Amino acid sequence: MPADSAGVPAPFLSFVAEQPLTDHHCHGVLAEGGDLEELLTEGDGGPRAGGTAFDSLPGLAFRRWCPPLLGLPSHAPVEEYAARRAELGGAEVNRRFLGASGLGALIVDTGYTPADLLSPAQTAACAGSGTAAFEIVRLEQVAESLAARGTSARDFPDAFRSALADRVARPGVVGLKSIAAYRVGLDLAPGRPSEQEVIAATGRWTGAGGGSGDGGGSAGDSPAHPVIARLAEEALHRFFIWTGADLGLPIQFHVGYGDRDVDLHRCNPLLLTPLLRALEPSGVPVMLLHNYPYHREAGYLAQVFPNVYADLGLATHNVGSRAPALLAEALEMVPLRKFLFSSDAFGLAELYYLGALLFRQALSRFLRRMLDDDDITLADAERITRLIAVGNAARAYRLS
Ligand SMILES: [Zn+2]
């Protein structure tokens, strides 16, 4: 077993450290800057609570692992780190962290793209010339773009079917994503809504926000643009999901942990059970994202439904040094052919790096313990690593 100078086993198994990863759920990186306090976690527990977001396990992991890539000692103070980061500039910081993440492919959610976020191809280019870029289309974004164009409720069902088919035909699109969890929760009825239900729900939605051009909206919105109301119509989310299933592409679901816009108690993946039963005959892969603190529930669903997959994105770096314990829990029940790596990094280059690094460390500890106990062979450990790192994503998303 490799050991460092203090005789402590090194944190990584060599084949885990060297294995390129497919990050099956992440976002674009910012071209420049980014507020470290703001982007480190999903919360407002830092400066707005009179402290710093770095007084947390993700903050301590950040300070442990990130400063050396900027030529600073581990645990360097955040102020010193931020100054060095600004001096190097966005392009160099992105190149250093993404380049050191060992990413073979990025599957990028383009549903939320503030102005200076790089595209999937640009983000992947920061990781190296060999890193492939793929795209996930967010279902709600396609609907909102139709509402912004003033599509009538009556025309909406056909317009959505055709707009979604066009979007997924673009090169590099490998899947879809639903953020129903953020809008209505995961307690979705199983059936496909009728055309009339979709038209009525669209009328309520666009009428509420002025998406069909009838004004309305909230303070602060520019009157020059139609204001799109929050998409809180359960039947519409079901319509999006079933329209996506008809196209045969994997559908990612936000599950569990997210920012405070989510009602976490409505994001338990077990609430999806009736819909998962209904979707099963379609064979469409259902990718449960994040899952914390319902990672055990997600593992159960992945065990009992042949088309359900799970990951631990976002949570992996948000629990910092506790990532090995969390990954071990997530892997208790999930078939090893159904678990994927993701970082859910957004904006900060450091988050791709931390997500990958803490994942490799956690997987190394998990496998090393099983190797030490003779629960698996070295060949098993290497095969499990390849499945979770690349194989499962390649199969589910049919990556070439
Ligand atoms: Zn995400």
Residues whose N, C-alpha, C, O or C-beta is under 5 A from the ligand:
A	BS01	ZN	D344
